[in-house]
Amino acid sequence: MPRAPSYSEMLADEARAAVRAAEAASKAALVAQAAAESVLAGLEAASLTTPEWEAEFFTAVVREPAGPPAMEPVRHCCSGRATFHFNFSESRL
């Protein structure tokens, strides 16, 4: 007649089954991690390339600071005195 397993044997069988389940879960987690890393790498690669219009749109234009307008002496036709006027004819912006 077959004998019934002892309590220790039943615990050992359950422990072995738990280890097999943990190994399967670990393998599945590694496969999922590899898939997620692959997707992230693709997203990062796509974000590194900047469309031409975006580069032009977001590129800052650095201009020299505008100084005071040039002052030039101008002779009045009636008085003959020289006075200074601001010359705004050339834009410095």
PDB file of N, CA, C and O in Angstrom:
ATOM      1  N   MET A   1       0.807  -1.170   0.000  1.00  0.00           N
ATOM      2  CA  MET A   1       0.000   0.000   0.000  1.00  0.00           C
ATOM      3  C   MET A   1       0.867   1.257   0.000  1.00  0.00           C
ATOM      4  O   MET A   1       1.888   1.319   0.685  1.00  0.00           O
ATOM      5  N   PRO A   2       0.435   2.290  -0.802  1.00  0.00           N
ATOM      6  CA  PRO A   2       1.247   3.516  -0.816  1.00  0.00           C
ATOM      7  C   PRO A   2       1.124   4.239   0.517  1.00  0.00           C
ATOM      8  O   PRO A   2       0.069   4.271   1.151  1.00  0.00           O
ATOM      9  N   ARG A   3       2.196   4.788   0.891  1.00  0.00           N
ATOM     10  CA  ARG A   3       2.165   5.504   2.161  1.00  0.00           C
ATOM     11  C   ARG A   3       1.899   6.968   1.910  1.00  0.00           C
ATOM     12  O   ARG A   3       2.273   7.495   0.862  1.00  0.00           O
ATOM     13  N   ALA A   4       1.268   7.626   2.839  1.00  0.00           N
ATOM     14  CA  ALA A   4       0.952   9.054   2.741  1.00  0.00           C
ATOM     15  C   ALA A   4       2.222   9.860   2.970  1.00  0.00           C
ATOM     16  O   ALA A   4       3.054   9.500   3.803  1.00  0.00           O
ATOM     17  N   PRO A   5       2.369  10.986   2.204  1.00  0.00           N
ATOM     18  CA  PRO A   5       3.574  11.796   2.412  1.00  0.00           C
ATOM     19  C   PRO A   5       3.548  12.437   3.801  1.00  0.00           C
ATOM     20  O   PRO A   5       2.499  12.744   4.367  1.00  0.00           O
ATOM     21  N   SER A   6       4.720  12.613   4.293  1.00  0.00           N
ATOM     22  CA  SER A   6       4.812  13.258   5.604  1.00  0.00           C
ATOM     23  C   SER A   6       4.600  14.764   5.440  1.00  0.00           C
ATOM     24  O   SER A   6       4.609  15.309   4.336  1.00  0.00           O
ATOM     25  N   TYR A   7       4.417  15.385   6.556  1.00  0.00           N
ATOM     26  CA  TYR A   7       4.228  16.852   6.549  1.00  0.00           C
ATOM     27  C   TYR A   7       5.459  17.528   5.968  1.00  0.00           C
ATOM     28  O   TYR A   7       5.321  18.485   5.206  1.00  0.00           O
ATOM     29  N   SER A   8       6.625  17.078   6.292  1.00  0.00           N
ATOM     30  CA  SER A   8       7.881  17.653   5.775  1.00  0.00           C
ATOM     31  C   SER A   8       7.963  17.490   4.264  1.00  0.00           C
ATOM     32  O   SER A   8       8.400  18.404   3.566  1.00  0.00           O
ATOM     33  N   GLU A   9       7.548  16.335   3.753  1.00  0.00           N
ATOM     34  CA  GLU A   9       7.585  16.112   2.314  1.00  0.00           C
ATOM     35  C   GLU A   9       6.596  17.034   1.592  1.00  0.00           C
ATOM     36  O   GLU A   9       6.897  17.554   0.517  1.00  0.00           O
ATOM     37  N   MET A  10       5.426  17.231   2.181  1.00  0.00           N
ATOM     38  CA  MET A  10       4.444  18.143   1.569  1.00  0.00           C
ATOM     39  C   MET A  10       4.976  19.576   1.559  1.00  0.00           C
ATOM     40  O   MET A  10       4.815  20.284   0.565  1.00  0.00           O
ATOM     41  N   LEU A  11       5.607  20.011   2.651  1.00  0.00           N
ATOM     42  CA  LEU A  11       6.182  21.364   2.684  1.00  0.00           C
ATOM     43  C   LEU A  11       7.299  21.510   1.653  1.00  0.00           C
ATOM     44  O   LEU A  11       7.419  22.556   1.015  1.00  0.00           O
ATOM     45  N   ALA A  12       8.115  20.474   1.487  1.00  0.00           N
ATOM     46  CA  ALA A  12       9.203  20.516   0.506  1.00  0.00           C
ATOM     47  C   ALA A  12       8.634  20.606  -0.904  1.00  0.00           C
ATOM     48  O   ALA A  12       9.145  21.364  -1.728  1.00  0.00           O
ATOM     49  N   ASP A  13       7.573  19.836  -1.194  1.00  0.00           N
ATOM     50  CA  ASP A  13       6.941  19.899  -2.524  1.00  0.00           C
ATOM     51  C   ASP A  13       6.376  21.300  -2.787  1.00  0.00           C
ATOM     52  O   ASP A  13       6.536  21.837  -3.883  1.00  0.00           O
ATOM     53  N   GLU A  14       5.724  21.885  -1.796  1.00  0.00           N
ATOM     54  CA  GLU A  14       5.182  23.236  -1.948  1.00  0.00           C
ATOM     55  C   GLU A  14       6.296  24.259  -2.143  1.00  0.00           C
ATOM     56  O   GLU A  14       6.154  25.201  -2.922  1.00  0.00           O
ATOM     57  N   ALA A  15       7.383  24.073  -1.444  1.00  0.00           N
ATOM     58  CA  ALA A  15       8.513  24.992  -1.591  1.00  0.00           C
ATOM     59  C   ALA A  15       9.102  24.896  -2.986  1.00  0.00           C
ATOM     60  O   ALA A  15       9.438  25.911  -3.596  1.00  0.00           O
ATOM     61  N   ARG A  16       9.231  23.646  -3.502  1.00  0.00           N
ATOM     62  CA  ARG A  16       9.761  23.479  -4.863  1.00  0.00           C
ATOM     63  C   ARG A  16       8.808  24.107  -5.897  1.00  0.00           C
ATOM     64  O   ARG A  16       9.259  24.712  -6.869  1.00  0.00           O
ATOM     65  N   ALA A  17       7.508  23.962  -5.683  1.00  0.00           N
ATOM     66  CA  ALA A  17       6.530  24.559  -6.598  1.00  0.00           C
ATOM     67  C   ALA A  17       6.613  26.086  -6.536  1.00  0.00           C
ATOM     68  O   ALA A  17       6.495  26.750  -7.565  1.00  0.00           O
ATOM     69  N   ALA A  18       6.811  26.641  -5.357  1.00  0.00           N
ATOM     70  CA  ALA A  18       6.931  28.095  -5.209  1.00  0.00           C
ATOM     71  C   ALA A  18       8.194  28.599  -5.901  1.00  0.00           C
ATOM     72  O   ALA A  18       8.184  29.667  -6.513  1.00  0.00           O
ATOM     73  N   VAL A  19       9.279  27.835  -5.807  1.00  0.00           N
ATOM     74  CA  VAL A  19      10.526  28.234  -6.479  1.00  0.00           C
ATOM     75  C   VAL A  19      10.328  28.219  -7.991  1.00  0.00           C
ATOM     76  O   VAL A  19      10.779  29.136  -8.677  1.00  0.00           O
ATOM     77  N   ARG A  20       9.655  27.183  -8.529  1.00  0.00           N
ATOM     78  CA  ARG A  20       9.393  27.119  -9.982  1.00  0.00           C
ATOM     79  C   ARG A  20       8.530  28.308 -10.417  1.00  0.00           C
ATOM     80  O   ARG A  20       8.777  28.905 -11.465  1.00  0.00           O
ATOM     81  N   ALA A  21       7.524  28.648  -9.619  1.00  0.00           N
ATOM     82  CA  ALA A  21       6.660  29.791  -9.962  1.00  0.00           C
ATOM     83  C   ALA A  21       7.456  31.098  -9.916  1.00  0.00           C
ATOM     84  O   ALA A  21       7.268  31.974 -10.760  1.00  0.00           O
ATOM     85  N   ALA A  22       8.340  31.222  -8.933  1.00  0.00           N
ATOM     86  CA  ALA A  22       9.163  32.436  -8.837  1.00  0.00           C
ATOM     87  C   ALA A  22      10.128  32.540 -10.008  1.00  0.00           C
ATOM     88  O   ALA A  22      10.364  33.636 -10.517  1.00  0.00           O
ATOM     89  N   GLU A  23      10.685  31.422 -10.441  1.00  0.00           N
ATOM     90  CA  GLU A  23      11.592  31.441 -11.597  1.00  0.00           C
ATOM     91  C   GLU A  23      10.839  31.855 -12.862  1.00  0.00           C
ATOM     92  O   GLU A  23      11.347  32.637 -13.665  1.00  0.00           O
ATOM     93  N   ALA A  24       9.632  31.329 -13.034  1.00  0.00           N
ATOM     94  CA  ALA A  24       8.835  31.702 -14.209  1.00  0.00           C
ATOM     95  C   ALA A  24       8.471  33.183 -14.167  1.00  0.00           C
ATOM     96  O   ALA A  24       8.520  33.861 -15.193  1.00  0.00           O
ATOM     97  N   ALA A  25       8.109  33.688 -12.992  1.00  0.00           N
ATOM     98  CA  ALA A  25       7.776  35.110 -12.865  1.00  0.00           C
ATOM     99  C   ALA A  25       9.004  35.978 -13.126  1.00  0.00           C
ATOM    100  O   ALA A  25       8.897  37.041 -13.739  1.00  0.00           O
ATOM    101  N   SER A  26      10.162  35.530 -12.665  1.00  0.00           N
ATOM    102  CA  SER A  26      11.396  36.287 -12.887  1.00  0.00           C
ATOM    103  C   SER A  26      11.727  36.367 -14.370  1.00  0.00           C
ATOM    104  O   SER A  26      12.109  37.425 -14.870  1.00  0.00           O
ATOM    105  N   LYS A  27      11.579  35.237 -15.079  1.00  0.00           N
ATOM    106  CA  LYS A  27      11.843  35.239 -16.523  1.00  0.00           C
ATOM    107  C   LYS A  27      10.868  36.163 -17.255  1.00  0.00           C
ATOM    108  O   LYS A  27      11.262  36.904 -18.155  1.00  0.00           O
ATOM    109  N   ALA A  28       9.599  36.112 -16.863  1.00  0.00           N
ATOM    110  CA  ALA A  28       8.598  36.978 -17.499  1.00  0.00           C
ATOM    111  C   ALA A  28       8.909  38.452 -17.227  1.00  0.00           C
ATOM    112  O   ALA A  28       8.742  39.296 -18.107  1.00  0.00           O
ATOM    113  N   ALA A  29       9.360  38.756 -16.009  1.00  0.00           N
ATOM    114  CA  ALA A  29       9.706  40.143 -15.673  1.00  0.00           C
ATOM    115  C   ALA A  29      10.905  40.618 -16.486  1.00  0.00           C
ATOM    116  O   ALA A  29      10.937  41.769 -16.921  1.00  0.00           O
ATOM    117  N   LEU A  30      11.888  39.747 -16.694  1.00  0.00           N
ATOM    118  CA  LEU A  30      13.060  40.129 -17.493  1.00  0.00           C
ATOM    119  C   LEU A  30      12.666  40.394 -18.948  1.00  0.00           C
ATOM    120  O   LEU A  30      13.176  41.326 -19.570  1.00  0.00           O
ATOM    121  N   VAL A  31      11.761  39.577 -19.488  1.00  0.00           N
ATOM    122  CA  VAL A  31      11.291  39.792 -20.862  1.00  0.00           C
ATOM    123  C   VAL A  31      10.531  41.117 -20.950  1.00  0.00           C
ATOM    124  O   VAL A  31      10.714  41.873 -21.904  1.00  0.00           O
ATOM    125  N   ALA A  32       9.680  41.401 -19.960  1.00  0.00           N
ATOM    126  CA  ALA A  32       8.928  42.660 -19.958  1.00  0.00           C
ATOM    127  C   ALA A  32       9.863  43.858 -19.817  1.00  0.00           C
ATOM    128  O   ALA A  32       9.646  44.896 -20.442  1.00  0.00           O
ATOM    129  N   GLN A  33      10.905  43.714 -18.994  1.00  0.00           N
ATOM    130  CA  GLN A  33      11.864  44.808 -18.815  1.00  0.00           C
ATOM    131  C   GLN A  33      12.601  45.084 -20.122  1.00  0.00           C
ATOM    132  O   GLN A  33      12.781  46.241 -20.504  1.00  0.00           O
ATOM    133  N   ALA A  34      13.025  44.032 -20.803  1.00  0.00           N
ATOM    134  CA  ALA A  34      13.726  44.208 -22.076  1.00  0.00           C
ATOM    135  C   ALA A  34      12.829  44.892 -23.100  1.00  0.00           C
ATOM    136  O   ALA A  34      13.285  45.753 -23.852  1.00  0.00           O
ATOM    137  N   ALA A  35      11.554  44.511 -23.130  1.00  0.00           N
ATOM    138  CA  ALA A  35      10.621  45.143 -24.065  1.00  0.00           C
ATOM    139  C   ALA A  35      10.426  46.619 -23.725  1.00  0.00           C
ATOM    140  O   ALA A  35      10.393  47.465 -24.619  1.00  0.00           O
ATOM    141  N   ALA A  36      10.298  46.925 -22.437  1.00  0.00           N
ATOM    142  CA  ALA A  36      10.110  48.322 -22.026  1.00  0.00           C
ATOM    143  C   ALA A  36      11.347  49.154 -22.344  1.00  0.00           C
ATOM    144  O   ALA A  36      11.229  50.292 -22.798  1.00  0.00           O
ATOM    145  N   GLU A  37      12.530  48.594 -22.108  1.00  0.00           N
ATOM    146  CA  GLU A  37      13.766  49.330 -22.424  1.00  0.00           C
ATOM    147  C   GLU A  37      13.884  49.586 -23.916  1.00  0.00           C
ATOM    148  O   GLU A  37      14.365  50.642 -24.328  1.00  0.00           O
ATOM    149  N   SER A  38      13.455  48.640 -24.723  1.00  0.00           N
ATOM    150  CA  SER A  38      13.490  48.815 -26.175  1.00  0.00           C
ATOM    151  C   SER A  38      12.560  49.944 -26.608  1.00  0.00           C
ATOM    152  O   SER A  38      12.924  50.767 -27.449  1.00  0.00           O
ATOM    153  N   VAL A  39      11.367  49.981 -26.036  1.00  0.00           N
ATOM    154  CA  VAL A  39      10.415  51.050 -26.365  1.00  0.00           C
ATOM    155  C   VAL A  39      10.972  52.398 -25.927  1.00  0.00           C
ATOM    156  O   VAL A  39      10.901  53.370 -26.678  1.00  0.00           O
ATOM    157  N   LEU A  40      11.528  52.467 -24.709  1.00  0.00           N
ATOM    158  CA  LEU A  40      12.096  53.727 -24.228  1.00  0.00           C
ATOM    159  C   LEU A  40      13.263  54.194 -25.090  1.00  0.00           C
ATOM    160  O   LEU A  40      13.400  55.386 -25.362  1.00  0.00           O
ATOM    161  N   ALA A  41      14.100  53.256 -25.516  1.00  0.00           N
ATOM    162  CA  ALA A  41      15.220  53.630 -26.384  1.00  0.00           C
ATOM    163  C   ALA A  41      14.707  54.219 -27.692  1.00  0.00           C
ATOM    164  O   ALA A  41      15.273  55.184 -28.205  1.00  0.00           O
ATOM    165  N   GLY A  42      13.637  53.640 -28.232  1.00  0.00           N
ATOM    166  CA  GLY A  42      13.059  54.190 -29.456  1.00  0.00           C
ATOM    167  C   GLY A  42      12.488  55.579 -29.248  1.00  0.00           C
ATOM    168  O   GLY A  42      12.639  56.452 -30.103  1.00  0.00           O
ATOM    169  N   LEU A  43      11.830  55.789 -28.111  1.00  0.00           N
ATOM    170  CA  LEU A  43      11.274  57.113 -27.817  1.00  0.00           C
ATOM    171  C   LEU A  43      12.382  58.138 -27.628  1.00  0.00           C
ATOM    172  O   LEU A  43      12.272  59.265 -28.110  1.00  0.00           O
ATOM    173  N   GLU A  44      13.443  57.759 -26.935  1.00  0.00           N
ATOM    174  CA  GLU A  44      14.558  58.693 -26.738  1.00  0.00           C
ATOM    175  C   GLU A  44      15.220  59.035 -28.055  1.00  0.00           C
ATOM    176  O   GLU A  44      15.569  60.191 -28.292  1.00  0.00           O
ATOM    177  N   ALA A  45      15.397  58.044 -28.915  1.00  0.00           N
ATOM    178  CA  ALA A  45      16.012  58.304 -30.218  1.00  0.00           C
ATOM    179  C   ALA A  45      15.136  59.231 -31.046  1.00  0.00           C
ATOM    180  O   ALA A  45      15.640  60.113 -31.742  1.00  0.00           O
ATOM    181  N   ALA A  46      13.837  59.035 -30.972  1.00  0.00           N
ATOM    182  CA  ALA A  46      12.928  59.897 -31.734  1.00  0.00           C
ATOM    183  C   ALA A  46      12.928  61.313 -31.194  1.00  0.00           C
ATOM    184  O   ALA A  46      12.775  62.265 -31.959  1.00  0.00           O
ATOM    185  N   SER A  47      13.099  61.471 -29.874  1.00  0.00           N
ATOM    186  CA  SER A  47      13.072  62.817 -29.303  1.00  0.00           C
ATOM    187  C   SER A  47      14.380  63.559 -29.540  1.00  0.00           C
ATOM    188  O   SER A  47      14.404  64.787 -29.451  1.00  0.00           O
ATOM    189  N   LEU A  48      15.470  62.856 -29.840  1.00  0.00           N
ATOM    190  CA  LEU A  48      16.744  63.525 -30.087  1.00  0.00           C
ATOM    191  C   LEU A  48      16.777  64.203 -31.441  1.00  0.00           C
ATOM    192  O   LEU A  48      17.479  65.201 -31.608  1.00  0.00           O
ATOM    193  N   THR A  49      16.046  63.696 -32.402  1.00  0.00           N
ATOM    194  CA  THR A  49      16.015  64.338 -33.714  1.00  0.00           C
ATOM    195  C   THR A  49      15.006  65.478 -33.665  1.00  0.00           C
ATOM    196  O   THR A  49      13.850  65.280 -33.294  1.00  0.00           O
ATOM    197  N   THR A  50      15.447  66.653 -34.036  1.00  0.00           N
ATOM    198  CA  THR A  50      14.601  67.840 -34.004  1.00  0.00           C
ATOM    199  C   THR A  50      14.194  68.196 -35.424  1.00  0.00           C
ATOM    200  O   THR A  50      15.055  68.367 -36.287  1.00  0.00           O
ATOM    201  N   PRO A  51      12.904  68.309 -35.677  1.00  0.00           N
ATOM    202  CA  PRO A  51      12.477  68.730 -37.017  1.00  0.00           C
ATOM    203  C   PRO A  51      13.068  70.104 -37.358  1.00  0.00           C
ATOM    204  O   PRO A  51      13.281  70.937 -36.477  1.00  0.00           O
ATOM    205  N   GLU A  52      13.321  70.318 -38.630  1.00  0.00           N
ATOM    206  CA  GLU A  52      13.960  71.561 -39.061  1.00  0.00           C
ATOM    207  C   GLU A  52      13.148  72.786 -38.652  1.00  0.00           C
ATOM    208  O   GLU A  52      13.716  73.782 -38.205  1.00  0.00           O
ATOM    209  N   TRP A  53      11.834  72.724 -38.801  1.00  0.00           N
ATOM    210  CA  TRP A  53      11.002  73.883 -38.451  1.00  0.00           C
ATOM    211  C   TRP A  53      11.092  74.173 -36.969  1.00  0.00           C
ATOM    212  O   TRP A  53      11.047  75.334 -36.562  1.00  0.00           O
ATOM    213  N   GLU A  54      11.217  73.136 -36.150  1.00  0.00           N
ATOM    214  CA  GLU A  54      11.276  73.351 -34.708  1.00  0.00           C
ATOM    215  C   GLU A  54      12.586  74.025 -34.321  1.00  0.00           C
ATOM    216  O   GLU A  54      12.608  74.905 -33.461  1.00  0.00           O
ATOM    217  N   ALA A  55      13.670  73.612 -34.953  1.00  0.00           N
ATOM    218  CA  ALA A  55      14.964  74.225 -34.653  1.00  0.00           C
ATOM    219  C   ALA A  55      14.952  75.706 -35.022  1.00  0.00           C
ATOM    220  O   ALA A  55      15.479  76.540 -34.285  1.00  0.00           O
ATOM    221  N   GLU A  56      14.352  76.026 -36.163  1.00  0.00           N
ATOM    222  CA  GLU A  56      14.285  77.425 -36.574  1.00  0.00           C
ATOM    223  C   GLU A  56      13.368  78.230 -35.660  1.00  0.00           C
ATOM    224  O   GLU A  56      13.655  79.384 -35.341  1.00  0.00           O
ATOM    225  N   PHE A  57      12.275  77.621 -35.246  1.00  0.00           N
ATOM    226  CA  PHE A  57      11.295  78.326 -34.425  1.00  0.00           C
ATOM    227  C   PHE A  57      11.827  78.620 -33.030  1.00  0.00           C
ATOM    228  O   PHE A  57      11.587  79.699 -32.488  1.00  0.00           O
ATOM    229  N   PHE A  58      12.544  77.673 -32.449  1.00  0.00           N
ATOM    230  CA  PHE A  58      12.986  77.825 -31.074  1.00  0.00           C
ATOM    231  C   PHE A  58      14.412  78.329 -30.929  1.00  0.00           C
ATOM    232  O   PHE A  58      14.915  78.417 -29.809  1.00  0.00           O
ATOM    233  N   THR A  59      15.078  78.663 -32.029  1.00  0.00           N
ATOM    234  CA  THR A  59      16.440  79.188 -31.943  1.00  0.00           C
ATOM    235  C   THR A  59      16.377  80.662 -31.597  1.00  0.00           C
ATOM    236  O   THR A  59      15.727  81.454 -32.280  1.00  0.00           O
ATOM    237  N   ALA A  60      17.064  81.013 -30.527  1.00  0.00           N
ATOM    238  CA  ALA A  60      17.064  82.403 -30.092  1.00  0.00           C
ATOM    239  C   ALA A  60      17.944  83.236 -31.023  1.00  0.00           C
ATOM    240  O   ALA A  60      19.029  82.811 -31.419  1.00  0.00           O
ATOM    241  N   VAL A  61      17.472  84.392 -31.352  1.00  0.00           N
ATOM    242  CA  VAL A  61      18.248  85.329 -32.147  1.00  0.00           C
ATOM    243  C   VAL A  61      18.908  86.292 -31.172  1.00  0.00           C
ATOM    244  O   VAL A  61      18.234  87.044 -30.469  1.00  0.00           O
ATOM    245  N   VAL A  62      20.224  86.258 -31.139  1.00  0.00           N
ATOM    246  CA  VAL A  62      20.959  87.114 -30.221  1.00  0.00           C
ATOM    247  C   VAL A  62      21.405  88.347 -30.992  1.00  0.00           C
ATOM    248  O   VAL A  62      22.128  88.258 -31.984  1.00  0.00           O
ATOM    249  N   ARG A  63      20.968  89.462 -30.523  1.00  0.00           N
ATOM    250  CA  ARG A  63      21.321  90.711 -31.189  1.00  0.00           C
ATOM    251  C   ARG A  63      22.165  91.559 -30.252  1.00  0.00           C
ATOM    252  O   ARG A  63      22.092  91.432 -29.029  1.00  0.00           O
ATOM    253  N   GLU A  64      22.945  92.402 -30.841  1.00  0.00           N
ATOM    254  CA  GLU A  64      23.743  93.329 -30.045  1.00  0.00           C
ATOM    255  C   GLU A  64      22.807  94.305 -29.350  1.00  0.00           C
ATOM    256  O   GLU A  64      21.818  94.741 -29.938  1.00  0.00           O
ATOM    257  N   PRO A  65      23.107  94.647 -28.116  1.00  0.00           N
ATOM    258  CA  PRO A  65      22.239  95.615 -27.444  1.00  0.00           C
ATOM    259  C   PRO A  65      22.279  96.954 -28.179  1.00  0.00           C
ATOM    260  O   PRO A  65      23.334  97.421 -28.610  1.00  0.00           O
ATOM    261  N   ALA A  66      21.129  97.535 -28.303  1.00  0.00           N
ATOM    262  CA  ALA A  66      21.035  98.813 -29.007  1.00  0.00           C
ATOM    263  C   ALA A  66      21.585  99.906 -28.115  1.00  0.00           C
ATOM    264  O   ALA A  66      21.169 100.058 -26.967  1.00  0.00           O
ATOM    265  N   GLY A  67      22.502 100.647 -28.642  1.00  0.00           N
ATOM    266  CA  GLY A  67      23.060 101.773 -27.900  1.00  0.00           C
ATOM    267  C   GLY A  67      22.221 103.015 -28.139  1.00  0.00           C
ATOM    268  O   GLY A  67      21.194 102.953 -28.814  1.00  0.00           O
ATOM    269  N   PRO A  68      22.641 104.109 -27.606  1.00  0.00           N
ATOM    270  CA  PRO A  68      21.892 105.344 -27.850  1.00  0.00           C
ATOM    271  C   PRO A  68      22.019 105.738 -29.319  1.00  0.00           C
ATOM    272  O   PRO A  68      23.017 105.423 -29.967  1.00  0.00           O
ATOM    273  N   PRO A  69      21.034 106.409 -29.827  1.00  0.00           N
ATOM    274  CA  PRO A  69      21.124 106.831 -31.229  1.00  0.00           C
ATOM    275  C   PRO A  69      22.286 107.810 -31.429  1.00  0.00           C
ATOM    276  O   PRO A  69      22.674 108.539 -30.516  1.00  0.00           O
ATOM    277  N   ALA A  70      22.816 107.803 -32.623  1.00  0.00           N
ATOM    278  CA  ALA A  70      23.944 108.686 -32.929  1.00  0.00           C
ATOM    279  C   ALA A  70      23.482 110.138 -32.948  1.00  0.00           C
ATOM    280  O   ALA A  70      22.401 110.462 -33.441  1.00  0.00           O
ATOM    281  N   MET A  71      24.316 110.984 -32.407  1.00  0.00           N
ATOM    282  CA  MET A  71      23.999 112.420 -32.421  1.00  0.00           C
ATOM    283  C   MET A  71      24.868 113.080 -33.470  1.00  0.00           C
ATOM    284  O   MET A  71      26.086 112.902 -33.490  1.00  0.00           O
ATOM    285  N   GLU A  72      24.245 113.824 -34.320  1.00  0.00           N
ATOM    286  CA  GLU A  72      24.972 114.502 -35.387  1.00  0.00           C
ATOM    287  C   GLU A  72      24.687 116.006 -35.324  1.00  0.00           C
ATOM    288  O   GLU A  72      23.552 116.425 -35.097  1.00  0.00           O
ATOM    289  N   PRO A  73      25.716 116.793 -35.527  1.00  0.00           N
ATOM    290  CA  PRO A  73      25.470 118.240 -35.531  1.00  0.00           C
ATOM    291  C   PRO A  73      24.707 118.637 -36.796  1.00  0.00           C
ATOM    292  O   PRO A  73      25.005 118.164 -37.893  1.00  0.00           O
ATOM    293  N   VAL A  74      23.758 119.478 -36.628  1.00  0.00           N
ATOM    294  CA  VAL A  74      22.962 119.976 -37.758  1.00  0.00           C
ATOM    295  C   VAL A  74      22.927 121.493 -37.650  1.00  0.00           C
ATOM    296  O   VAL A  74      22.656 122.029 -36.576  1.00  0.00           O
ATOM    297  N   ARG A  75      23.197 122.191 -38.746  1.00  0.00           N
ATOM    298  CA  ARG A  75      23.155 123.657 -38.751  1.00  0.00           C
ATOM    299  C   ARG A  75      21.760 124.101 -39.162  1.00  0.00           C
ATOM    300  O   ARG A  75      21.203 123.660 -40.167  1.00  0.00           O
ATOM    301  N   HIS A  76      21.228 124.986 -38.344  1.00  0.00           N
ATOM    302  CA  HIS A  76      19.935 125.558 -38.702  1.00  0.00           C
ATOM    303  C   HIS A  76      20.158 126.604 -39.786  1.00  0.00           C
ATOM    304  O   HIS A  76      21.109 127.385 -39.735  1.00  0.00           O
ATOM    305  N   CYS A  77      19.289 126.601 -40.737  1.00  0.00           N
ATOM    306  CA  CYS A  77      19.467 127.523 -41.853  1.00  0.00           C
ATOM    307  C   CYS A  77      19.258 128.978 -41.437  1.00  0.00           C
ATOM    308  O   CYS A  77      19.864 129.875 -42.023  1.00  0.00           O
ATOM    309  N   CYS A  78      18.432 129.221 -40.460  1.00  0.00           N
ATOM    310  CA  CYS A  78      18.114 130.597 -40.102  1.00  0.00           C
ATOM    311  C   CYS A  78      19.105 131.176 -39.103  1.00  0.00           C
ATOM    312  O   CYS A  78      19.548 132.312 -39.270  1.00  0.00           O
ATOM    313  N   SER A  79      19.466 130.416 -38.062  1.00  0.00           N
ATOM    314  CA  SER A  79      20.296 130.997 -37.008  1.00  0.00           C
ATOM    315  C   SER A  79      21.777 130.772 -37.244  1.00  0.00           C
ATOM    316  O   SER A  79      22.595 131.536 -36.731  1.00  0.00           O
ATOM    317  N   GLY A  80      22.151 129.749 -38.002  1.00  0.00           N
ATOM    318  CA  GLY A  80      23.559 129.488 -38.242  1.00  0.00           C
ATOM    319  C   GLY A  80      24.225 128.741 -37.100  1.00  0.00           C
ATOM    320  O   GLY A  80      25.404 128.402 -37.203  1.00  0.00           O
ATOM    321  N   ARG A  81      23.513 128.474 -36.018  1.00  0.00           N
ATOM    322  CA  ARG A  81      24.110 127.747 -34.896  1.00  0.00           C
ATOM    323  C   ARG A  81      24.056 126.248 -35.175  1.00  0.00           C
ATOM    324  O   ARG A  81      23.192 125.748 -35.894  1.00  0.00           O
ATOM    325  N   ALA A  82      25.006 125.570 -34.582  1.00  0.00           N
ATOM    326  CA  ALA A  82      25.004 124.103 -34.679  1.00  0.00           C
ATOM    327  C   ALA A  82      24.256 123.545 -33.478  1.00  0.00           C
ATOM    328  O   ALA A  82      24.540 123.907 -32.336  1.00  0.00           O
ATOM    329  N   THR A  83      23.331 122.691 -33.731  1.00  0.00           N
ATOM    330  CA  THR A  83      22.631 121.986 -32.654  1.00  0.00           C
ATOM    331  C   THR A  83      22.741 120.487 -32.937  1.00  0.00           C
ATOM    332  O   THR A  83      23.076 120.075 -34.048  1.00  0.00           O
ATOM    333  N   PHE A  84      22.465 119.716 -31.957  1.00  0.00           N
ATOM    334  CA  PHE A  84      22.559 118.262 -32.122  1.00  0.00           C
ATOM    335  C   PHE A  84      21.168 117.655 -32.184  1.00  0.00           C
ATOM    336  O   PHE A  84      20.270 118.015 -31.423  1.00  0.00           O
ATOM    337  N   HIS A  85      21.022 116.729 -33.106  1.00  0.00           N
ATOM    338  CA  HIS A  85      19.769 116.005 -33.266  1.00  0.00           C
ATOM    339  C   HIS A  85      20.092 114.513 -33.277  1.00  0.00           C
ATOM    340  O   HIS A  85      21.166 114.090 -33.705  1.00  0.00           O
ATOM    341  N   PHE A  86      19.151 113.749 -32.805  1.00  0.00           N
ATOM    342  CA  PHE A  86      19.326 112.303 -32.852  1.00  0.00           C
ATOM    343  C   PHE A  86      19.057 111.806 -34.263  1.00  0.00           C
ATOM    344  O   PHE A  86      18.119 112.246 -34.929  1.00  0.00           O
ATOM    345  N   ASN A  87      19.896 110.882 -34.703  1.00  0.00           N
ATOM    346  CA  ASN A  87      19.737 110.310 -36.032  1.00  0.00           C
ATOM    347  C   ASN A  87      19.099 108.921 -35.880  1.00  0.00           C
ATOM    348  O   ASN A  87      19.759 107.973 -35.456  1.00  0.00           O
ATOM    349  N   PHE A  88      17.829 108.813 -36.226  1.00  0.00           N
ATOM    350  CA  PHE A  88      17.128 107.543 -36.139  1.00  0.00           C
ATOM    351  C   PHE A  88      16.992 106.880 -37.513  1.00  0.00           C
ATOM    352  O   PHE A  88      16.233 105.924 -37.670  1.00  0.00           O
ATOM    353  N   SER A  89      17.720 107.382 -38.494  1.00  0.00           N
ATOM    354  CA  SER A  89      17.552 106.853 -39.840  1.00  0.00           C
ATOM    355  C   SER A  89      18.069 105.427 -39.963  1.00  0.00           C
ATOM    356  O   SER A  89      17.541 104.669 -40.777  1.00  0.00           O
ATOM    357  N   GLU A  90      19.069 105.029 -39.199  1.00  0.00           N
ATOM    358  CA  GLU A  90      19.595 103.680 -39.258  1.00  0.00           C
ATOM    359  C   GLU A  90      19.120 102.915 -38.029  1.00  0.00           C
ATOM    360  O   GLU A  90      19.390 103.301 -36.892  1.00  0.00           O
ATOM    361  N   SER A  91      18.438 101.871 -38.273  1.00  0.00           N
ATOM    362  CA  SER A  91      17.931 101.059 -37.180  1.00  0.00           C
ATOM    363  C   SER A  91      19.047 100.197 -36.622  1.00  0.00           C
ATOM    364  O   SER A  91      19.770  99.554 -37.383  1.00  0.00           O
ATOM    365  N   ARG A  92      19.197 100.174 -35.323  1.00  0.00           N
ATOM    366  CA  ARG A  92      20.225  99.339 -34.700  1.00  0.00           C
ATOM    367  C   ARG A  92      19.649  98.032 -34.172  1.00  0.00           C
ATOM    368  O   ARG A  92      20.366  97.273 -33.520  1.00  0.00           O
ATOM    369  N   LEU A  93      18.402  97.754 -34.429  1.00  0.00           N
ATOM    370  CA  LEU A  93      17.794  96.529 -33.902  1.00  0.00           C
ATOM    371  C   LEU A  93      17.953  95.397 -34.850  1.00  0.00           C
ATOM    372  O   LEU A  93      17.501  94.288 -34.568  1.00  0.00           O
TER     373      LEU A  93
END
